[in-house]
């Protein structure tokens, strides 16, 4: 989901040796992400066309269904095939993949592993309200839709779950960053140094109370946390 810390995770991965392609063709930094997004503009353009269609950003008031995205993908199939081949051996990050992944898989994308980054939903909502003036109620609906879609579309793909709030925490940052690096097949010995170079603040993640979120948000947030714990056990057994 947007505003969930994926850019920080991508920056850490890049500093550890992950190749995201030509930095000159990245989406440029802005006031909302001064260290950059690590997103390729040509991939972003296709994803935006698949999600927004003719409605541009108004589509976020009613996101397109899976079927609509696949129908739009037919018009972009050549681009999808070309970019899937171009980035086959690279790391790729873009939040709209939560919704557009079926289109990419339909036209040649080979995805060996997915890193699912999640953040305290309230913090996501606060950030969206500050940047896009989106009310909390809509933010929570978008949050659920993105993760529900991503979880469904990646059921058969190996995946690792990372809790952003732990990455930026002074006590847990190194351990959570090691999870990221090991999952991506990158050296994990320098996790502490990477956290020191990239994290500018720390904040303890506090799981919400039973009445904090709408039921759907609370249940999905718990599911993400449980999936993370299961993944940590699997990574430990592999080691």
Buried (B, 14 or more C-beta within 10 A) or exposed (E): BBBBBBBBBBBBBBBBEBEBBEEEEBBEEEEEBEEBBBBBEBBBBBBBBBBBBEEEEEBBEEBBEBEBBBBBBEEBEEBBBBBBEEBEEEBBBBBBBBBBBBBBBBBBBEBEEBBBBBBBBBBBBBBBBEBBEBEBEBBBBBBBBBBBBBBEBBEEEEBBBBBBBBBBBEEBBBBBBBBBBBBBEBEBEBBEEBBEEBBEEBEEBEEBEEEEBBEEBBEBBEBBBEBBEEBBEEBEEEE
